[in-house]
Amino acid sequence: MYLCIMIFYFSGTGNTRWAAKILADKLGEQLTYIPNMTEKDCRFSLEKGERLGFVLPVHGWRPPLMVRKFIQELVIEGDIDYTYVLWTAGDSIGKATEILTGDLQKRGIELYSAFSLIMPEAYVGLPFMDVDPQEKEIAKKQKAEKNLNDFIKDIEGKEKGVAKTVKGPIPAFFSGPVGGFFVKHLITDKPFHVESERCVKCGICADVCPVNDIIGGLGKEPQWKHNGTCLSCFTCYHHCPHHAIEYGNRTRKKGQYFFGRIHK
């Protein structure tokens, strides 16, 4: 069992990691990276007055599958004084909060407040979706930093019933049928492949994959395991320094993004 003075988070391209680190630093709390908890004891103990936080990206207008599986194993002992979620998304979150609320309630955890930050776009798995232009990326980051500082005040004060999120139009449709389509057809590593003439076998893609779905490393071309763990977060694609990774034909001539990437 772990003593819980913490924020649970998941991040692929770094948007959520950035927000989680700022939040943890200003609140004086420690971070727990959800992928590191795979096959580990997920029992935690809260002491009176402590907050329980989740900082998460939105995948297909839903919580990431890995997060939902983690919550199925999560056990929190002690009195839960305040629970919140901070989402990051390229535009809107749909009904991600409602889905997370239901998952947490099954574990006896009440979600009191929800916040969302609009961050630079990283999803490139559909023909009409690409990363943001540099100017829009910078503007999103600047606004997100201001909003995050405002959100921290609510979290510090344990304000309950707060919903400072951007659900977007027809959220039930996007989190429902569209989100279901994402889970069934788009969350898969099968379209990923490497262009051998561009690959320098640096191993970065295997190193950054949050679910260890890539067989590779220095001196090896990457191979995806096709074992159902892939989240289609595109972390491998975005971190490839030579744009050697593609997702079928959907990513050709598209941009790359991860938080902290230096523009050429």
N, C-alpha and C positions, 0 to 999 in steps of 0.2 A: 504493500500500500504506500502511496505517495502523499506527502503533505501538500495540500493544494492551495498555493497562493499564486495563481497563475492565469495565463491566457492560453487557450488552445488555438493553434492556427495552422493553416495550410497555405502554401504558396508555390506556384510554378515559375512564372516569369518575374516574380519579385515585387509586384504591386502590393500584394497583401503582406509580404514580409516587411516591407517599408513601413506600412501602417502599424503593424503589430509591434515592431521595435520601438517606434515613437511612443505608442500607447504604453508599452511595458516600462519604458524609461521614465515617462512622466508620472505614472502611477506607482512606480517602485515595485512592479510585479515581474515574475519570471515567465518566460515563454516556454511552451511545450509544443514541439513540432509533431503534428499528428502522424505523419508517416513513420516517425521513430517509435511509435507505440504499437506498431504491427506485431502481433503475437506476443505482446507483453501484458502484464497485469494492468488493467485499466480501472483500478479502484483508487480513488483519491479521497482525502479527508479535508474538509473545510472547517476552519475555526470560526467562531462567532464574529460576524462583522465583515468577513472577507467577501470579495466580489468573485464571480465566476464569469469569465469572458471568452467569447469565440470571435476570432477574426478570420474571415473566410472569403474566398472568391465565389462568384456565381458561375455555375456551369450549366448552360442550357436553361437559364432562368430557374435553376434548382440548386440546392446545396450539392457539392461534389459527392460522388458515390463513396469515395474513401471516407469522407467525413460522416456520412450517414451510417456506414458500417462501424466506424469507431464509436459512434453514439450508442449503437446497439449493445456494445460491450461496456459502456461507461457506467461506473458506479460512483456516486458522490455521497460520502457519509458526513454527517454533521448538518447544521442548520444553514440553508442557503439563503443569504440575506438579499442578494441582488445578482441577477444573471442578465447579460446583454450579448448582442451580436453586432459586429461591425462588418458589413459586406463591402467588397470591392467589385466593380463591374464596369464594363466599357460603356454601358448606357443605362439600362434599367435592370431591376432585380425580379420583376414579376411577383409571384407569390412565394418566393424563396423563404421569407420569414415565417409564413404560415406552415410551410412544410417542415422547417426546422422546429417550430413550436410543437408540432405533433410528434416529431421524433423525440424531443426532449421530455414531453409529458409522459411518454411511455417509460421513461427512466425516472419518473418522479421529480422532474426538474421544471420549474416554471420560468419562462422567458419574460423578462419585464420590459425590456426596451430594445429597439433596433435602429441601426444607423446604416447609411450607405454612402460610399465615396465613388464618384465617377472618375475612373482612372483611364490611362491610355489603353486603347484596344489591343488585344493580343490574339483574339480568336480569328483564325484564317482558314477554317475548315469548310467554309461554304463559298461558292463562286463569287457572291456579291459582298463578301466580308474581307477586309484588309486592315492593316495597322493604320493608325492615324497619321496624317501629315505631321511633320515636326512642329509646326506652329501650334496645331491643335493639341499635340502631346504636351507641350510646355504649358499651355493654358490650363489643361486639365490638372496637371500636377500642382500648379500654383493655387488653383481653386480648392483642390483636395487638401492641401496643407492647411489652408484657412479653415475649411469645414472640419477637419480633424481636430484642430485646436478648440473649436466650438463644441464638438461632441465630447471631448475630454472633460469639459466642465460639467456636462450632464452626468457622465459616468462617475466622476469624482463625487458628485452629490447624490449618487444612487437614485437619480430621477426615474420613477417608474411610469409606465404607460406612454413612454416617448416612442414615436415612430417617425424618425427623420430619414425617410428612404424615398427612392425614386422607383416606384413600381412600374411606371410606363403604361402605355395603352393596353387595354384588354389583358390584364395580367393573368387571369384564369386560363385564357387561351394559350398564352406563351408558356406558362409553367405546366399546363396540362397537356394538350395534344402535341404542341411543338416540343415541349420538354421531353415527353415520352418518345417522340421520334428521335431526339438527340440520344437518349439513353439506348434505344434499341438499334439505331443504325449508324450513329456518328461517333459514339464513344468506343473506339476500336483502334488497334494499331495496325490493322491489316493494310491500309493504304500507304503506310510509311515505307519509304525505300530510300536508298542512298545512290546518288549519282557518282559512280566510282571515279570518273575523270576529275571530279572536283574535290573528292574526299582525300584529306591528308592523314587520315588515321590518327587524329590527335586524341581521341577518346573523350572529348568534352561532353558529347551527347550522352554517353553512358554515365558519366560522373554526375550530370545535373538532373537526370531523370528521377523524379521524386518517388517513384514506385519500383525502381530497379527493373524496368521492363526491357532494358537493352543489354544484349551481350556484346561486349566490346571493351575498349580501353586503348591505351597508347599502343600504336602499331597494328590495330585491328579495325576493320570496317564494321560498323554497327549492324547488329541483327536484332530484330524485335522478337520477343518471346512468344507472342500470340497466346498468352495464357489467361487473358481476361482481366489483367490488372491495369492496363493502360487507361488513363483518364482523358486522353486526347487534349491535354493541356498545352501541347505544342512547345513545351520547354526545350526539347531536343532540337526542334526546328529553329527556334529563335536564337539559340546559343551557338549554332554551327557557324564558325567564323568564315566559311567559304560557301555558305548557302548550298551545301551538298545534299541536304535532306529535303525531300519533297513528300507531299501527302497526296498520292495519286497525281492528277493533273491540276488539282485545285489551288496549289500554292505557287505555281510557276509565275515568275515575274512579280510576286508579292513581296512586301517588305518584311522586315524582322524587327522585333522589339523585345527588350527585357529591361527592367528597371536598372538604371545606371549605365546603359549602353551608350557608348560615345558615338555620336554621329560623324560620319566621314564627310 
